[in-house]
């Protein structure tokens, strides 16, 4: 379906009263919203599926308040779903990863509208004074206006001068990321980013100081907690291996790093990158995980498996009309009509 046709359908549906009808029809189903980062510079153009402008996020939160949606915590959502008593128009706000902008941009907005939220905090880059390596590599190339990149200077076998916008450049980026991820320590990755910045015309120190791709630190985490944010599990390295033992280890490392800073146990989980399989469910049960959220669209009922809770990924790609359609349940109706 083209964007133009979709827009026309949503406009007609809203002004024919279908948004109100489906909000009433699906009032006892739960909606979970998913966010990642909030633009401090130009991140919403860099990865529009992950970032959103703060002013748009504020408009979303204001819409929830003005239209009397029942915003609850994830723990409240779990209790109500378990008891089969989901309150009308229930909405849960979740945020993945823990970007610095969660503290600097999202937290003040959530406090302004007095809305509870859940932050799924991945722990490897938490409290590290550096950007996430994979994002930094891609951002340096994306934000560069250089036409030819002399990658020979990186002294990585197989890399040579490549032109911007070519398949060869994409392959080179993957190679750089592969090499960097295999390093024994983070200092080596930072050294590689400094060299890459010189090649792409991007100053690593400026990128790091901007913190657009950095996670929060411990002091900022405490401020988030004070602002009614629950902190929950999102693995240590933002990966969830298919091997059950390794998957469990990722969660345990995440818990070991973050949970000592909290007053209560971390018992809710978000699959990194939304990748999940039923084969993991027994691992999650053994770790006493109450709920696990995906990045698949859908509304939640009391019968929805607790380790397959759907969420609506809101971002710069989503219009206000699409947001309203998802909240009221009209988009859920369309998905059911198409047989998902």
N, C-alpha and C positions, 0 to 999 in steps of 0.2 A: 504494500500500500504506500503510495507516494505521500510525502509530507503535506502537500497541498490538499489532497483528498482527505487525509486524516484530520487536518485542521477544520475543513468544512463539516465533516461528520460531527466533530466535537462541538463546534459552534452551534450547529443545528440542534444537537442533543441537549446542550445546556439551555438554550433559549426555548426549547419545547418542554422543559421541565423534567427531562430524563435524569439529569444530575440529582435533582431533589428526590425523584422516585427511587433511584438505585441507592442513594444514601439511606433512605428509609428501609428498603428491602434488605440491604446488607448491614444494617446498623449494629447487629450483634456479631459481626466479624471484625477481627482486629487488623489494623494496618501498622506495618513497621516501615519507617522511613530509614534510608541508608545514605549517609554522607561520608565524604573523605576529607578533602582539603578545601580551604576558603582563600580565594585569591588575594595575595598581598601585592602582586605585581602583574604578571600576565599568564599565570598558571592555567586559567580557564581556557586559554587559547592553545597552550601547550598540550594539555590532556583534558579536553572538555568533558570526558566521561568521568573524571575523578574530582575536578575542582568546580567551584561555583563562586560567583561574586558575593561578598558579604551582604550587599544591599538586596540581592535577590533572595538570599537565605533569610534575611530579615522579613522580606515580604511573605515568604512561605510561613514563617513562624507567626506573623501577625494574622495571616489568613486562618491558621489553626485557632488562635484565640478569638478572633472576631466571629468565626463561624461555630464557636462553641464545641470544638472537638475535645474529647476527653483524653488529654495527654497523660499517660501513666508511665511508671518505671518498668523496666524489663522484668524485674522481680514480681511486680504487681500483675503484669501480663501473664507470667508463668502461673501464678496462683489462681488467677481468674480462669485461665484456660483449663487448668487441671481440675478445677471444681465445676467446670461447665457453666460458669456465670460471667461470661465476657460482657462488660458494661457497654451500653450503646456508644457508638462513635469512638471507640478506643483507638488511640494512636500511640506508638512508641517511637522515640527518636533515637537512632543509633548513629555513631560516627566511628569509622574504621581507622586504624593505623596509629593516630596520635600526632599528626602534623602540628608544628608550632602554631599555625593559624587557628587550630581548634581553641587554643588558649587566648590568642590575641584578638581573634575576630568572632568566632562562634560563641564563646563563653559569655561575653558581654550581652549578646543578643538573647541568648537563652535566659540569662538572669533578668534582663529587661522584661521579658514576657513570663517570667517565673515558670519555666518549663523544665521538667526533669529530663535527663538524657543518659545514654550509656556510651562510654568510650571503650571500644575494643582496642587495647594498646599492645602493639607488637613491641618486643623488648630489646632486640639487638641494637637498634639505633636510639633507643630511649636514653636520654641523659648523655648522649655523645655529641660533641661539638663538631658536627659534620653533616653534610647532606646525605641522603640515601644514594648509594653509589649508582645503582642502575638508572635511577631517575636523573641523576646529575650528568651521566654520560649522554643520555638522550637529549637532555635540555641544552647542553653545551653545543651540540650540533644543530639542534632546532633553532636556537636563539642567535646563531652565527650568520653573518652576511658574507662569509668567505665562500668562494666558488670552488676552490681546490684545497683539499686538506692533505698536507704532507705528513702522513701517518708513519713514514719511515722513522721519524724522530722519536717514536715511542719504543723503538727497538724490540718490537714484537714480531716473531717470525710470521711471514705471510702477509704482513700489512705493508702497503705502499701508498703512494699518492692516489687519491680518489676524488672524483667530482661530487659536488652536492647533488642530491636528488636522484642518485643512481642506485641500482640494486647492489652494486659493489660496496657502496657506502653502508647500506643496511647490513650486509654480511660482515663488514669491518666492525660495525658497532656491536654486533653479536659476539665477535671474537674478543673485542676489548672487555665486554662485560664478563665473558667466560673466564678470561685471564684474571680479571680483578676479583671475581668471586672465589677463585681458587687460591688467592693469597692467604697466608697464614695469619696476618694481622691487618687491622684497619689502616695503620699508618702507610702501608704499601699501597692501599687503594687511594689514599689521599695524595700520595706522591704521583700516582698515575693520573689523577684528576688535575693536578697542577700542570703536568706536562700537556695533557689534553687541552686544558684551558689556553695554554700558550699557542697551540696549533689552531684552535678554533676562534681565537680572539676573545675569549671569555676569561675574566679574572676569577680564579677559584676563591680568593679571599673575599671578593665582593659577593659572590654567590653564597658563600658560607655565612657572611655577616647578614645577608638578607633573610636567611633562615626560611626561605620559601619552600625548600625541600628537606628541611630538618624536622626532627621530632621534638616534642616538649622535653624539658628537663624535670628534675625532681621537684624543684620549687614550684614550677608551673603546674605540675601534676597535683600538688597539694591545693593550689588555687582552684583547679578544676573540681576537686572533691568538695571543697568548700562551696562551690557554686552548684551543688546538687547533681554532679555527674557521678554515676556509678562507673567503676573501672573494671573491665572484664577481659577475658582471655582472647588472644589473637595469634598465638604461636610466638616463638622467639625470632626466627629468621623469615617470617612471612611465607612459610612453606608448610605443606601438610603431606608428608610422604605416604605412598600407598602401603608401605610396610607398617603394620600396626604398632610395632615396638618403637620405630623411629617417630611415628606420628605422636605417640604418647610422650616421647622424650621432648618433642617440640613444645608441647603444652606444659610439661613439667618445668622446663627451663623458663618458659614465660612466667609461670606461677612463682618460681623461685626468685626471679629477679624483681617482680612487681609486688607480689602479695604482702611481703613484709612492710611495705609502705602504707598498707590499707588497714582499716579496722575490722574488715569482714572478709571471709573467704571469697575468692573468685570462682563462681560456679556457672557462669554463662559463657558461651564460646561462639566465635564467628569464624567460619571457614575462610582462610586466606585466599584471595582471588575468587571466592565463591565456588571453589572446586570441592566437591563432596561426593561420597558414595555410601551406600547403606553398609558396606563392609566395615566402615569406621565406627558405626554406631555402638558396637559392643565395647570398643575402646573408650568412647565418651561416657558410657554408662559406668565402666570400671573406675573412671576418674571422677565420678559423681558430678558430671556436667548436667545441669538441669535443662538447658535449651541450647540449640546450635542453629545459627542463622546462615542462610545462603544469600545469593544475590539474584535469585529468581523472583520474578514478579508474582504476586498473588496475595489474597487475603487469607487470614488464619481463622480457623474454627477450633473448637475443643477437640475435634478429631484429627487435626493436623499433627503428624508425628513431631515430637519435640526436637528431634535432631534434623528436621527439614523445614524449619520456619522460613517462610518467604519474606522478602523485603522489596521495597520499591527504591531503586537507585536513582536518587535525585542529583542533578548536576547541571552544568552549563548547557547540556544538550536538551534539557527538558524545558518546555514552555510552561507558563503559568496555567494555561488551559489544560495541558496534559497532566500537570500536577493535581489540579482540581478533579479531573476525570478519574485519576487513580484513587484519590482519597474517597470520593463518593461511591466508587464501585462500578462506574459505567465501563471503565476499561476492563475490569474483571468480567463483566457481562460480554464484552467483545471477545475476550480470550476464550471464554466458554463457548461462544457462538462459533468460533473458528476451530474448536476442538483443541485449543492450545497448540 
